[in-house]
Amino acid sequence: MRLARPIYNKNGVLLFERDSRLSSATIESVKNFGLLGIYILEPAEPLPPMSEEDLEFERFEIKMVSSIQAEIEKVLSTKHQKSLPTIVSQIIRAYGHLDGKVHLYQNLRSRDDYVYRHMFNTAILCAMIASKMNVSVDDRLQVVSAALIHDIGAVKSQSPAVYGAVEDRSVQDAFYGELLRGCEILEESFGTDGIVYRRICQQAIRAQMEADHGEVNTKAKMITGAKILMVAGKFDRLTAMSLNGQSESEVRAVQEFLDHPEFYDPAVVKALIDSIYVVFPGVSVELNTGEKALVISENPENILQPTVLSFRDNSILDLSLPGNSDIRIKDVMKTLDNRYIMNTEKLDAVGVPGAVAPQG
């Protein structure tokens, strides 16, 4: 087997290049990093493409997570912050002004940095969502800042809920209690800004707790920042590699949001969908009919109703047409079939417009 993704150390130095063969020595070396898992390729499986932007994101994440970890440890030990504004400005500069969509890759996580990577990914999503929603500059700074510290109560937690899904409601509720208690130090550590951060974090945590229990609090009035943080945080928890649960695809995560508008604000969910690639040309999907198909053209009005090429009979199906209203995407295929390189010129020639694979 070979590595599908590169592995870097905490300083952003490349340790193992992707496509590296996994020897016994390599596996033992990787174990020492404490990673929850690695992305691998079977012997005959082709190396999936990664753009320079994708690789740069991996390096950027490693360096930023290290800075976030140092900042959180300082806050916990001294109740004073030092570098949060700098970290926030770097994230917003890199991801808060994008015109199009990006591929949000879920990178490798270890027990030591799992919580910090979650907060980093959540902050990136918050920056992109806030930009798409055209929230004010001040509100954008506040929600990204809150995202970077919203799980501060989980840093020292021993709960199994830290690393993935937990079926026991009492365990989950206890974990939410730890997160809420962690928010109490924000005002002391961040002064006047900390009051706002605490409000955003507490509202988002309480709302997610209610959503997990299927309880709608009609009296609660959430501020926009809390709505953004709730969607961003849940999306990362659903799609990230976890120790105790199985990660979901981006399609399943988005479907969860769309199915529950009573919990997840539709405007925020739309901004998320407009920020990241979920269903795009080249992705192989499974339909609710049991058929497998290849996405050949996006549908900007509804990402879950693209134009697809059926593997069964090579027919082209536009899922947005009234006659196909009963057909929908069930999930993406997590197999070799997900790695097609399409001849877009031929697709254009047979009358399939807009079949252009997205750029990283």
C-alpha positions in Angstrom: 0.0 0.0 0.0 1.0 3.6 -0.5 0.3 7.0 1.1 -2.5 8.9 -0.6 -1.7 12.1 1.3 1.6 13.6 2.4 2.6 13.7 6.1 4.2 16.8 7.6 5.6 17.5 11.0 4.5 20.4 13.3 6.9 22.7 11.6 5.5 22.1 8.1 8.5 19.9 7.1 7.6 17.1 4.7 8.2 13.7 6.3 6.6 11.3 3.9 5.6 12.3 0.3 2.3 11.0 -1.1 2.7 7.8 -3.1 5.4 6.6 -0.6 5.3 2.9 -0.2 4.3 1.7 3.3 7.1 -0.5 4.7 7.1 -1.9 8.3 9.6 0.9 9.3 7.3 3.6 7.8 4.3 2.3 9.6 6.2 2.2 12.9 7.5 5.7 12.3 4.0 7.0 11.5 2.6 5.4 14.7 5.0 7.5 16.7 3.2 10.6 15.5 0.0 9.5 17.2 -2.1 9.9 14.1 -5.7 8.6 14.3 -5.2 7.1 10.8 -3.7 7.6 7.4 -5.1 7.8 3.9 -3.8 4.9 1.8 -3.9 3.6 -1.8 -4.1 0.0 -2.8 -1.2 -1.3 -5.0 -3.1 -0.8 -8.3 -5.0 2.3 -7.3 -3.9 5.5 -9.1 -2.6 8.5 -7.2 -5.5 11.1 -7.0 -4.6 14.6 -8.2 -3.7 17.3 -5.7 -3.0 20.8 -6.8 -0.3 23.1 -5.4 -3.1 24.9 -3.6 -4.1 21.7 -1.9 -0.6 20.9 -0.8 -0.1 24.5 0.4 -3.2 24.2 2.5 -1.7 21.1 4.2 1.4 23.1 5.1 -0.6 26.2 6.1 -2.7 24.1 8.4 0.2 22.5 10.2 1.8 25.8 11.0 -1.5 27.4 12.0 -2.5 24.5 14.3 0.8 24.8 16.0 0.2 28.5 16.7 -3.4 27.8 17.8 -2.2 25.2 20.3 0.4 27.5 21.8 -2.2 30.3 22.1 -4.8 28.1 23.8 -2.2 26.6 26.2 -1.2 30.2 27.1 -4.8 31.2 27.7 -5.5 28.1 29.9 -2.3 28.7 32.0 -2.3 32.5 32.3 -5.8 33.6 31.4 -4.2 36.0 28.9 -4.1 35.9 25.1 -1.2 37.0 22.9 -1.5 36.0 19.3 -5.2 35.4 18.6 -5.8 38.6 16.5 -2.7 37.7 14.4 -4.0 34.1 13.8 -7.5 35.4 13.0 -6.2 37.9 10.4 -4.1 35.2 8.7 -7.1 32.9 8.3 -9.4 35.7 7.1 -6.7 36.9 4.7 -6.4 33.4 3.2 -10.0 32.2 3.3 -12.3 35.2 4.0 -12.2 36.8 0.6 -12.6 33.9 -1.9 -14.7 34.5 -5.0 -15.4 30.8 -5.7 -15.4 27.5 -4.0 -12.6 25.5 -2.4 -11.9 21.8 -1.7 -11.9 21.4 2.1 -9.7 18.5 2.7 -9.9 16.7 6.1 -6.3 16.2 7.0 -4.7 13.7 9.4 -5.3 14.3 13.1 -3.6 13.0 16.2 -4.9 12.7 19.8 -2.7 15.7 20.7 -3.9 18.1 18.1 -7.4 16.8 17.3 -9.2 19.6 19.1 -6.9 22.3 17.7 -7.4 21.0 14.1 -11.2 21.0 14.7 -11.1 24.6 15.8 -8.8 25.6 12.9 -11.1 24.0 10.3 -14.2 25.5 12.0 -12.6 28.9 11.8 -11.8 28.5 8.1 -15.4 27.6 7.4 -16.7 30.5 9.5 -14.5 32.9 7.5 -15.8 31.6 4.2 -19.4 31.5 5.3 -19.3 35.0 6.8 -17.8 36.3 3.6 -20.5 34.7 1.4 -23.2 36.2 3.7 -21.5 39.7 3.5 -21.5 40.1 7.3 -19.7 43.2 8.6 -16.0 43.2 9.2 -16.4 43.4 12.9 -18.8 40.4 13.0 -16.5 38.5 10.8 -13.6 39.0 13.1 -15.7 38.0 16.1 -17.0 34.7 14.7 -13.6 33.6 13.4 -12.1 34.4 16.8 -14.9 32.6 18.6 -14.4 29.6 16.3 -10.7 29.3 17.3 -11.6 29.1 21.0 -15.1 27.6 21.1 -13.9 24.1 22.1 -11.4 25.3 24.7 -13.3 23.3 27.3 -12.4 20.1 25.3 -8.7 20.6 25.4 -8.2 18.9 28.8 -11.3 16.7 28.5 -11.0 12.9 28.9 -14.5 12.3 27.4 -14.7 9.9 24.5 -17.0 12.4 22.8 -13.9 14.5 22.0 -12.9 12.1 19.2 -16.2 11.1 17.6 -19.7 9.9 17.9 -21.0 8.8 21.3 -24.3 7.0 21.5 -24.8 7.5 25.3 -26.8 10.7 25.9 -25.4 11.2 29.4 -21.8 11.1 28.1 -22.7 13.6 25.3 -24.5 15.9 27.7 -21.5 15.8 30.1 -19.2 16.7 27.3 -21.4 19.7 26.3 -21.2 20.7 29.9 -17.5 20.8 29.7 -17.6 22.9 26.6 -20.0 25.4 28.3 -17.8 25.7 31.4 -14.8 26.3 29.2 -16.5 29.3 27.7 -16.6 30.9 31.2 -12.9 31.8 31.0 -13.2 33.7 27.7 -14.4 37.0 29.3 -11.5 36.9 31.8 -8.9 36.1 29.1 -10.1 38.3 26.3 -11.7 41.3 28.1 -14.6 43.1 26.4 -14.2 41.0 23.3 -14.4 37.9 25.4 -18.0 38.8 26.3 -19.0 38.6 22.7 -16.9 35.4 22.1 -18.6 33.7 25.1 -22.0 34.6 23.8 -21.4 33.3 20.4 -19.8 30.0 21.7 -22.4 29.4 24.3 -25.3 30.0 22.0 -23.8 27.7 19.3 -23.1 24.9 21.9 -26.5 25.0 23.5 -28.2 25.0 20.1 -26.2 22.0 18.9 -27.0 20.2 22.1 -30.7 20.8 21.5 -30.4 19.7 17.8 -28.7 16.5 18.9 -31.7 15.7 21.1 -34.2 16.8 18.5 -35.5 19.6 20.7 -36.4 22.9 19.1 -36.2 25.9 21.4 -38.5 28.4 19.8 -37.8 31.0 22.4 -34.0 31.1 21.8 -32.8 34.1 19.7 -29.4 33.3 18.2 -27.1 35.9 16.9 -25.7 35.4 13.4 -22.2 34.5 14.6 -23.6 31.7 16.7 -25.6 30.3 13.7 -22.5 30.4 11.6 -20.4 28.7 14.2 -23.0 26.0 14.8 -23.1 25.0 11.1 -19.3 25.2 10.7 -18.5 23.2 13.8 -21.0 20.5 13.1 -19.8 20.1 9.5 -16.3 19.5 10.6 -17.3 17.1 13.3 -19.4 15.1 10.8 -16.7 14.9 8.0 -13.4 14.7 10.0 -11.6 11.4 10.6 -12.6 10.3 14.1 -11.4 7.8 16.6 -14.8 6.6 18.0 -17.1 7.1 15.0 -17.2 6.9 11.3 -16.8 10.2 9.3 -19.6 11.2 6.9 -19.2 12.5 3.4 -19.7 16.1 2.6 -22.9 15.1 0.8 -24.4 13.4 3.9 -23.4 16.4 6.1 -25.1 18.9 3.8 -28.1 16.7 3.6 -28.3 16.6 7.4 -28.4 20.4 7.4 -31.0 20.6 4.5 -33.2 18.1 6.2 -33.3 20.1 9.5 -33.8 23.8 8.7 -35.4 24.1 12.2 -31.9 23.7 13.7 -29.5 24.9 11.0 -30.2 28.3 9.5 -30.9 27.9 5.7 -29.0 31.1 4.9 -25.9 29.8 6.7 -26.2 26.4 5.0 -26.5 28.0 1.6 -23.4 30.1 2.3 -21.5 26.9 3.3 -22.6 25.2 0.0 -21.5 28.2 -1.9 -18.1 28.0 -0.2 -17.0 24.4 -0.7 -17.2 21.7 -3.4 -19.6 19.0 -2.4 -20.9 17.5 -5.6 -18.8 18.4 -8.6 -17.8 17.0 -12.1 -15.7 13.9 -11.7 -17.3 12.6 -8.5 -18.9 9.2 -8.6 -22.2 9.0 -6.6 -24.8 6.4 -5.5 -28.4 7.3 -6.3 -31.4 6.4 -4.1 -32.4 4.0 -6.9 -29.3 1.9 -6.2 -27.6 3.0 -9.4 -24.1 4.3 -9.6 -23.3 7.4 -11.6 -20.7 9.9 -12.5 -21.4 13.6 -12.0 -20.7 15.5 -15.3 -22.2 18.9 -14.6 -23.1 20.9 -11.4 -26.4 22.4 -10.7 -25.8 25.8 -9.1 -29.5 25.9 -7.9 -29.4 22.6 -6.1 -26.0 20.8 -5.7 -27.8 17.6 -4.9 -29.5 17.6 -8.4 -26.6 17.6 -10.9 -26.4 16.1 -14.3 -25.0 12.5 -14.1 -23.9 9.7 -16.4 -25.4 6.4 -15.3 -22.9 3.5 -15.1 -25.7 1.0 -15.8 -26.6 2.1 -19.4 -24.5 5.2 -20.1 -27.6 7.4 -20.1 -27.4 11.0 -19.1 -29.8 12.1 -16.3 -30.5 15.7 -15.4 -31.7 15.3 -11.8 -33.2 18.8 -11.8 -35.8 17.9 -14.5 -39.4 17.2 -13.2 -39.3 13.7 -14.7 -36.4 12.9 -12.4 -37.8 14.4 -9.3 -37.8 11.1 -7.5 -34.1 10.4 -8.1 -31.6 11.9 -5.7 -28.1 11.5 -4.6 -27.7 9.1 -1.7 -24.0 9.5 -1.1 -20.6 9.7 -2.9 -18.8 6.5 -3.7 -15.7 6.0 -1.6 -13.9 3.9 -4.1 -11.6 4.0 -7.1 -14.6 5.1 -9.1 -14.3 8.5 -7.5 -11.2 9.3 -9.5 -12.1 10.0 -13.1 -10.4 12.4 -15.5 -13.0 13.6 -17.9 -12.7 14.7 -21.5 -14.8 17.9 -21.2 -14.5 18.6 -24.9 -16.3 15.4 -25.8 -19.0 16.1 -23.2 -19.5 19.6 -24.7 -19.8 18.0 -28.1 -22.6 15.7 -27.0 -24.5 18.6 -25.5 -23.6 18.6 -21.8 -22.7 22.2 -21.0 -20.7 23.3 -18.0 -19.0 20.0 -17.5 -15.7 21.5 -16.4 -13.9 20.0 -13.4 -13.4 22.6 -10.7 -10.0 24.0 -10.0 -8.5 23.6 -6.5 
